[in-house]
Every structure is written in C-alpha cells, then in structure tokens.
C-alpha cells in the first residue's frame, strides 16, 4: 500500500508561481513512476507531468517550459514547480504513483489562478 499526501496548493495570480509537494509513504525507487495529474470541474483527470524510476520526465504540452517535476528520493518527495501560471492551470492537482498493475492517488490539492 502506498500513501501519498499533497501539499502546497493555493492561489496564484496569472504569471505567478506555486510549488506542489507530494510525500510518499514508500521508497520512491520502488515505484515505476510518480506524477501529477489535474482535474478541473467538468473535465477529465489529465496527466500534467511524470518522472519515472530512471529519472526521465515527461510533460503535457500545455505546461512544457512552465512546470518542472523533480524528486528528493532521500525524503520520499516529489515536487511540481509551477511558473508563469495561467487561468487554465486552475484545477485540483493529484499526486500519482504507479507500480505494476496499480495506481495510487493522493487526496488532491486545489490550485486557483485569479487576479
């Protein structure tokens, strides 16, 4: 069983920055990948960014160049640095961990973008 706890959501103005954190209950190298998804009201949950066990990262086209996923294995943490945020980035952000055949999810953290 993997438990994930997100923190760091909140409000930012357009062009501003936020950093999301996700704490894993297990060694992150035991997982195939970790990532961030987001879901806006009435929309499906979409992948934002992910990092695999080898450290390879990938991003949704909409956030490339603005968001950065990183990890601190010693502290079992994964981060999402969000810069130049846009109104369309507003959503509930979920931390995800994948291990063969299963997905684990955090409880989600709200990100709002407003002037």
Phi, psi and omega in degrees: 000134180243128175251136181235133180232118179269155172205167174101358176291174181155207184246142175220154174276155175308133184090351181275189184226153172214153173235125176262144179236148177224122178260128179261147178274352180233163175303123186292343176283352174277352183258148178291322178197162170229152182198178177238134174239162175219153180219118175267159181305131179076005182243163176281165177278125185241148175292134175257309182200152176212158177225129182267178187299333178276357179092004178283132183250155173213154187222151169294146181303326185291344183243356180303134180085350180243324182250148178225128175262140179212172182217155173232094187296325182299328181254008177056045184238147170232142185236156170230108175272120182250123177234161180048049184294150182238159179306327182286355174277350180295128183181175166270127181258132182242134171278140182229142172231134180245132170225151192318118174084002182209147174245138173244146184230146169278182184277347179095149176224135187278135172239124175243147180231116182205157178278000000 
